[in-house]
Amino acid sequence: MEVFAVAGLPEVRRGDDVAQVVAERADLQDGDVVCVASTIVSKAAGRQADLADFPASERAERIADGIAEIAGEQKDPRFAQAVIEESEEILTEAPFVLAVTRFGHITVNAGIDRSNVPGADLLLLPEDPTDCAERVRAGLDDRLGVDVAVIVTDTSGRPFRLGQRGVALGWAGIPAARDWRGEHDREGRELGATVQAVVDELAAAGNLVTGEGDGGTPVAVIRDFDFGDHAGSDELYRPNDKDVVRDALREWSHVRD
């Protein structure tokens, strides 16, 4: 398997066609997996915003004050308001805001970015990353005549571990997971629980070459990945009623209040 960044990408702006931008600079082949950072998808969709767009509510003021008390530095309540408005649910308000986005992803600050946003204070996540992935995939097919998969990616921390890694927010042309249940290990034992989050693993591989800073390489291509003869699933986000961690966080947050 080969992983490489697409070089020479310009600063993406509102109204730009992401598929066109990639097609002009990437020599793609059938079967490639194209990992596109959510930042450029959001910029093309005009998801930039200013703090002034989010007058702080009483809850936002409380969140900012609570975090400031723990961190020892003042936090802007307008940023907390942006997180509230971009979220379906706030699971924790302190020591950081852990939010459920409207498309099901759970992440700190609803994934709102404050870096590499020319002309604005904030960059919000795409409203529907899977729809974005489908449109980029269709656009690459129209322009290059290639059958590729597309994953819209972001970076996210992990419980119990330091550091961030790439994760998938939306995908098209590939199942989210490959299901090993019913297959057998080398001892002949049937696997009963293993479902591999393939799109997350591919997003993390792409993130190794796109980087996090000022490199200007928000698109990676993964070539010769073989999904294999496995069952596929598009279930990636754990259902609310089966998420014991989410329930525990709600209970912990309630007790703290």
C-alpha positions as CSV (number, residue, x, y, z in Angstrom):
1,M,0.0,0.0,0.0
2,E,1.3,3.5,-0.9
3,V,0.3,6.8,0.7
4,F,1.2,10.1,-0.7
5,A,0.2,13.8,-0.3
6,V,-1.1,15.8,-3.3
7,A,1.3,18.7,-3.8
8,G,0.6,22.2,-5.1
9,L,-2.9,22.7,-3.7
10,P,-4.0,26.4,-3.5
11,E,-5.7,28.0,-0.6
12,V,-9.3,26.8,-1.0
13,R,-12.0,29.6,-0.8
14,R,-15.7,29.8,-0.6
15,G,-17.3,28.5,-3.8
16,D,-14.3,26.5,-5.0
17,D,-14.9,23.0,-6.5
18,V,-12.9,20.6,-4.3
19,A,-13.1,17.9,-6.9
20,Q,-11.7,20.2,-9.6
21,V,-8.9,21.4,-7.3
22,V,-7.8,17.8,-6.7
23,A,-8.3,16.6,-10.2
24,E,-6.0,19.2,-11.6
25,R,-3.2,18.1,-9.4
26,A,-3.6,14.4,-8.6
27,D,-2.8,11.5,-11.0
28,L,-5.6,9.2,-9.7
29,Q,-6.2,5.6,-10.6
30,D,-9.2,3.3,-10.2
31,G,-9.3,1.9,-6.6
32,D,-7.5,4.9,-5.0
33,V,-8.7,6.2,-1.7
34,V,-8.7,10.0,-1.6
35,C,-8.5,11.5,1.9
36,V,-9.7,15.1,1.9
37,A,-9.2,17.2,5.1
38,S,-12.5,18.6,6.3
39,T,-10.8,22.1,6.4
40,I,-10.9,22.5,2.7
41,V,-14.4,21.0,2.3
42,S,-15.6,23.5,4.9
43,K,-13.8,26.4,3.3
44,A,-15.3,25.6,-0.1
45,A,-18.8,25.5,1.5
46,G,-18.3,28.8,3.2
47,R,-18.3,27.5,6.8
48,Q,-16.0,30.3,8.0
49,A,-17.4,32.4,10.8
50,D,-16.5,35.2,13.1
51,L,-16.9,35.3,16.9
52,A,-19.2,38.3,16.5
53,D,-21.7,35.9,14.8
54,F,-22.2,34.2,18.1
55,P,-23.5,36.5,20.9
56,A,-22.9,34.6,24.2
57,S,-25.9,33.1,25.9
58,E,-26.0,32.6,29.7
59,R,-24.9,29.0,29.2
60,A,-22.0,30.0,27.1
61,E,-20.9,32.5,29.8
62,R,-21.1,29.7,32.4
63,I,-19.1,27.3,30.3
64,A,-16.4,29.9,29.6
65,D,-16.2,30.9,33.3
66,G,-16.0,27.3,34.3
67,I,-13.1,26.4,32.0
68,A,-11.3,29.7,32.9
69,E,-11.5,28.8,36.5
70,I,-9.8,25.4,35.8
71,A,-7.4,26.6,33.2
72,G,-6.4,29.9,34.9
73,E,-7.0,32.0,31.8
74,Q,-10.1,33.7,30.4
75,K,-12.0,32.0,27.7
76,D,-14.1,33.7,25.1
77,P,-17.8,32.9,25.7
78,R,-18.6,33.6,22.1
79,F,-16.5,30.6,21.2
80,A,-18.5,28.5,23.7
81,Q,-21.7,29.8,22.0
82,A,-20.4,28.7,18.6
83,V,-19.8,25.2,20.0
84,I,-23.3,25.1,21.5
85,E,-24.9,26.1,18.2
86,E,-22.9,23.5,16.2
87,S,-23.8,20.7,18.6
88,E,-26.7,18.3,19.0
89,E,-25.7,17.7,22.6
90,I,-23.0,18.9,25.0
91,L,-21.7,15.9,27.0
92,T,-19.3,17.8,29.2
93,E,-18.8,21.5,29.9
94,A,-15.5,21.3,31.8
95,P,-12.6,20.8,31.9
96,F,-13.3,21.0,28.2
97,V,-16.4,21.0,26.0
98,L,-17.1,17.6,24.5
99,A,-19.9,17.8,21.9
100,V,-22.0,15.6,19.7
101,T,-22.1,17.1,16.2
102,R,-25.3,17.0,14.3
103,F,-24.0,14.2,12.0
104,G,-23.0,12.0,15.0
105,H,-19.3,12.7,15.5
106,I,-18.2,13.3,19.2
107,T,-15.3,15.6,19.6
108,V,-13.9,18.5,21.6
109,N,-15.4,21.9,20.8
110,A,-17.6,20.4,18.1
111,G,-14.5,20.2,15.9
112,I,-14.4,24.0,15.4
113,D,-11.0,25.1,14.2
114,R,-9.2,28.4,14.9
115,S,-6.1,27.8,12.8
116,N,-5.5,28.3,9.0
117,V,-8.7,30.3,8.6
118,P,-7.8,33.4,6.5
119,G,-10.2,36.3,6.9
120,A,-12.2,34.7,9.7
121,D,-12.0,33.7,13.4
122,L,-13.5,30.2,13.1
123,L,-13.9,27.3,10.7
124,L,-16.9,25.0,11.4
125,L,-17.0,21.4,10.4
126,P,-19.0,20.4,7.2
127,E,-22.7,20.1,7.9
128,D,-22.9,16.7,6.1
129,P,-19.5,15.2,5.5
130,T,-20.8,12.0,3.8
131,D,-22.7,14.1,1.3
132,C,-19.5,16.1,0.7
133,A,-17.5,12.9,0.1
134,E,-20.1,11.7,-2.3
135,R,-20.0,14.9,-4.3
136,V,-16.2,15.0,-4.4
137,R,-16.2,11.4,-5.6
138,A,-18.7,12.1,-8.3
139,G,-16.8,15.2,-9.4
140,L,-13.5,13.2,-9.7
141,D,-15.3,10.6,-11.8
142,D,-16.7,13.3,-14.1
143,R,-13.4,15.0,-14.6
144,L,-11.0,12.0,-14.6
145,G,-13.1,9.0,-15.3
146,V,-11.8,7.2,-12.3
147,D,-13.6,5.1,-9.7
148,V,-12.2,6.1,-6.3
149,A,-13.3,6.2,-2.7
150,V,-13.3,9.5,-0.9
151,I,-13.0,10.0,2.9
152,V,-13.5,13.4,4.5
153,T,-11.1,13.5,7.5
154,D,-10.4,15.4,10.6
155,T,-8.0,15.0,13.6
156,S,-9.3,14.0,17.0
157,G,-8.0,13.0,20.4
158,R,-8.6,9.6,21.9
159,P,-9.6,8.7,25.5
160,F,-6.8,7.2,27.5
161,R,-4.1,8.3,25.1
162,L,-2.1,11.5,24.4
163,G,-2.0,13.0,21.0
164,Q,-4.4,13.3,18.0
165,R,-4.9,11.0,15.0
166,G,-6.9,11.2,11.8
167,V,-10.5,10.1,11.8
168,A,-13.2,9.8,9.2
169,L,-16.1,12.2,9.3
170,G,-17.8,11.1,6.0
171,W,-17.0,8.6,3.3
172,A,-18.2,7.4,-0.1
173,G,-17.2,4.5,-2.4
174,I,-16.0,2.3,0.5
175,P,-17.7,0.7,3.5
176,A,-16.9,2.3,6.8
177,A,-15.9,-1.0,8.4
178,R,-15.1,-4.5,7.5
179,D,-16.8,-7.1,9.5
180,W,-14.7,-10.1,10.6
181,R,-17.5,-11.7,12.6
182,G,-18.2,-15.3,11.4
183,E,-14.6,-15.6,10.0
184,H,-12.0,-17.7,11.9
185,D,-8.6,-17.2,13.4
186,R,-5.6,-19.5,12.8
187,E,-6.8,-21.9,15.5
188,G,-10.2,-22.2,13.8
189,R,-12.0,-20.2,16.4
190,E,-14.9,-18.1,15.1
191,L,-14.6,-14.4,15.5
192,G,-17.6,-13.0,17.3
193,A,-16.9,-9.3,17.9
194,T,-14.3,-7.9,15.5
195,V,-15.5,-5.0,13.3
196,Q,-12.6,-3.0,11.9
197,A,-13.1,0.7,11.4
198,V,-11.4,0.9,8.1
199,V,-12.2,4.5,7.2
200,D,-10.7,5.7,10.4
201,E,-7.5,3.7,9.8
202,L,-7.2,5.0,6.3
203,A,-7.8,8.6,7.5
204,A,-5.0,8.1,10.1
205,A,-2.7,6.8,7.3
206,G,-3.5,9.8,5.2
207,N,-2.9,12.2,8.1
208,L,0.7,10.9,8.4
209,V,1.5,12.6,5.1
210,T,-0.8,15.6,5.2
211,G,0.4,16.8,8.6
212,E,-1.1,19.4,11.0
213,G,0.7,22.7,10.5
214,D,1.4,25.0,7.6
215,G,2.4,22.4,5.0
216,G,-0.6,23.1,2.8
217,T,-1.1,19.5,1.9
218,P,-4.7,18.7,3.0
219,V,-5.3,15.8,0.5
220,A,-3.7,12.4,0.5
221,V,-4.0,9.4,-1.8
222,I,-3.9,5.8,-0.6
223,R,-3.1,3.4,-3.4
224,D,-3.4,-0.4,-3.5
225,F,-5.4,-0.7,-0.4
226,D,-7.3,-4.1,-0.5
227,F,-10.6,-4.2,1.4
228,G,-10.6,-8.0,1.0
229,D,-13.4,-10.5,0.8
230,H,-15.1,-9.4,3.9
231,A,-18.6,-8.2,4.8
232,G,-18.9,-4.4,4.9
233,S,-20.8,-2.0,7.1
234,D,-21.5,1.7,7.1
235,E,-22.1,1.8,10.8
236,L,-19.3,3.8,12.4
237,Y,-20.9,6.0,15.1
238,R,-22.0,4.0,18.1
239,P,-25.8,4.2,18.6
240,N,-26.9,6.5,21.4
241,D,-28.8,3.8,23.2
242,K,-25.8,1.4,23.2
243,D,-23.1,3.9,24.2
244,V,-22.3,3.3,27.8
245,V,-19.4,5.8,27.8
246,R,-21.8,8.6,26.6
247,D,-24.2,7.6,29.4
248,A,-21.4,7.7,32.0
249,L,-20.3,11.2,30.8
250,R,-23.9,12.5,31.1
251,E,-24.2,11.1,34.6
252,W,-20.8,12.5,35.6
253,S,-21.7,15.9,34.2
254,H,-25.0,15.9,36.0
255,V,-23.3,15.0,39.3
256,R,-20.8,17.9,38.9
257,D,-23.6,20.3,38.2
